[in-house]
């Protein structure tokens, strides 16, 4: 569990974040994700067939970048390592409730959901907006 800075705690309720992993060739792979901040942890629900999951299994280093859409000079970056655990569907339902979506509807037959928890090494709260 991490104490995120109070100055940027509102961003932990944002709708979107950019999640970065490192691919097999060593390049960053980024995509927009839905996420939850719960009990002091930042978590993402991913389908087990996603490239992000393959990347994280090879290299757990990752970053979640949350931009303040009303002030793009302000953001929160969470860098760390991913902990991947199976999801019995409960976490995906929590994420779905935040976004009013059924995450299982995006899964093909035979695919399953995983909970990816970012274990922060560094948290960067930035505000260059003066």
Buried (B, 14 or more C-beta within 10 A) or exposed (E): EBEBEEEBEEBBEBEEBBBBBBBEEEEEBEEEBBBBBBEEBBBBBBBBEBEBBBBBEEBBBBBBBBBBEEEEEBBBBBBBBBBBEEBEBEBBBBBBEBEEEEBBEEBEEEEBBBBBBBBBEEBBBBEEEE
